[in-house]
Amino acid sequence: MIAFENVSKSWGSNHVLKSLNFDVQPGEKVSIIGPSGSGKTTILRILMTLESPSEGLVSVDGDVLWKVAAGEKPKETRQLRQTRRKIGMVFQQFNLFPHMTALENVVEAPIHVLGMDKGEARERAVDLLNLVGLSKHMNHTPPQLSGGQQQRVAIARALAMRPKVMLFDEPTSALDPELIGEVLNVIRNLAQSTDMTMLMVTHEMRFAEEISDRVVMFDHGRAVESGPPEQIFKNPLEERTKTFLRAVLQH
Ligand SMILES: Nc1ncnc2c1ncn2[C@@H]1O[C@H](COP(=O)(O)OP(=O)(O)OP(=O)(O)O)[C@@H](O)[C@H]1O
């Protein structure tokens, strides 16, 4: 469903991704772990077309999103916009429209981007806000909601576009500790009850262990180890994975 083939990304002399080969199968739930600055967020931003690779090929659902030869300037592929719509993303910061209610935030894109009928979009938004446990808060604006509630609106908003792929970029890192569980519960339910492909960058190791089909350990722009959670968390093969997990699991 997602494929990175020999993808590199540099900012000046900072080589953030180095000939990365990485893929995610349809329906697979994959978590990316690794130290700060290892390139995890950059992968998601390239998939969202918020960044372009310096070199390499990126495809989603069989469509080429980026194809950049060495030394060439990245340019948008013909199907980029179409393909981009297959992907939903949940950011660290919730990025909601502050003056709109939860319901308006969720119906906005389906109506204006997909051209969905207003009644249908509204019905679907109500269902999604119920799904994320916000039936009582549909008419509240973001300032009237807690961080956990805002992030759940952001998840409903991404789902409203009927994506085939959901990307999560450290979705709980901006939340107070007591609000993390409610957001993880929503993501856990999605992982267990849908066949959507899910790719998540997370610092929540226990959560990654629980919901992922596969965990990928990143370091210095490379996938150093990839395997089922039992392998990565209980019996890692690579020294780098062992030292990383020892450091983060101590806290
Ligand atoms: N727009 C940009 N311009 C210049 N450098 C950037 C830009 N975006 C990211 N970087 C650099 O790329 C490197 C990797 O960043 P990235 O956010 O992908 O790491 P990460 O693994 O997600 O880290 P974290 O866990 O801290 O979020 C960092 O050195 C960062 O400073």
The ligand as an SDF file (V2000), in Angstrom:
LIG
                    3D

 31 33  0  0  0  0  0  0  0  0999 V2000
   11.8200   21.8890    7.0790 N   0  0  0  0  0  0  0  0  0  0  0  0
   13.0440   21.5140    7.5210 C   0  0  0  0  0  0  0  0  0  0  0  0
   14.1420   22.2170    7.2340 N   0  0  0  0  0  0  0  0  0  0  0  0
   15.3640   21.8310    7.6740 C   0  0  0  0  0  0  0  0  0  0  0  0
   15.5830   20.7220    8.4140 N   0  0  0  0  0  0  0  0  0  0  0  0
   14.5210   19.9860    8.7480 C   0  0  0  0  0  0  0  0  0  0  0  0
   13.1960   20.3290    8.3270 C   0  0  0  0  0  0  0  0  0  0  0  0
   12.3280   19.3740    8.8080 N   0  0  0  0  0  0  0  0  0  0  0  0
   13.0920   18.5020    9.4970 C   0  0  0  0  0  0  0  0  0  0  0  0
   14.3840   18.8510    9.4770 N   0  0  0  0  0  0  0  0  0  0  0  0
   15.5050   18.1200   10.1050 C   0  0  0  0  0  0  0  0  0  0  0  0
   15.3990   16.7620    9.7360 O   0  0  0  0  0  0  0  0  0  0  0  0
   15.8220   15.9170   10.8020 C   0  0  0  0  0  0  0  0  0  0  0  0
   14.8090   14.8330   11.0490 C   0  0  0  0  0  0  0  0  0  0  0  0
   13.5950   15.4190   11.4770 O   0  0  0  0  0  0  0  0  0  0  0  0
   12.2850   14.5560   11.7770 P   0  0  0  0  0  0  0  0  0  0  0  0
   11.2740   15.5390   12.3130 O   0  0  0  0  0  0  0  0  0  0  0  0
   11.9030   13.7370   10.6120 O   0  0  0  0  0  0  0  0  0  0  0  0
   12.7940   13.6090   12.9540 O   0  0  0  0  0  0  0  0  0  0  0  0
   11.9700   12.7130   13.9590 P   0  0  0  0  0  0  0  0  0  0  0  0
   12.6240   11.3840   13.9600 O   0  0  0  0  0  0  0  0  0  0  0  0
   10.5220   12.7480   13.6230 O   0  0  0  0  0  0  0  0  0  0  0  0
   12.2340   13.4490   15.3390 O   0  0  0  0  0  0  0  0  0  0  0  0
   11.2540   13.6970   16.6190 P   0  0  0  0  0  0  0  0  0  0  0  0
   11.0710   12.3640   17.2750 O   0  0  0  0  0  0  0  0  0  0  0  0
   12.0500   14.6500   17.4450 O   0  0  0  0  0  0  0  0  0  0  0  0
    9.9850   14.2970   16.0840 O   0  0  0  0  0  0  0  0  0  0  0  0
   16.1010   16.8240   11.9900 C   0  0  0  0  0  0  0  0  0  0  0  0
   17.5030   17.0310   12.0530 O   0  0  0  0  0  0  0  0  0  0  0  0
   15.3940   18.1040   11.6290 C   0  0  0  0  0  0  0  0  0  0  0  0
   16.0500   19.2230   12.1680 O   0  0  0  0  0  0  0  0  0  0  0  0
  1  2  1  0
  2  3  1  0
  2  7  2  0
  3  4  2  0
  4  5  1  0
  5  6  2  0
  6  7  1  0
  6 10  1  0
  7  8  1  0
  8  9  2  0
  9 10  1  0
 10 11  1  0
 11 12  1  0
 11 30  1  0
 12 13  1  0
 13 14  1  0
 13 28  1  0
 14 15  1  0
 15 16  1  0
 16 17  2  0
 16 18  1  0
 16 19  1  0
 19 20  1  0
 20 21  2  0
 20 22  1  0
 20 23  1  0
 23 24  1  0
 24 25  2  0
 24 26  1  0
 24 27  1  0
 28 29  1  0
 28 30  1  0
 30 31  1  0
M  END
$$$$
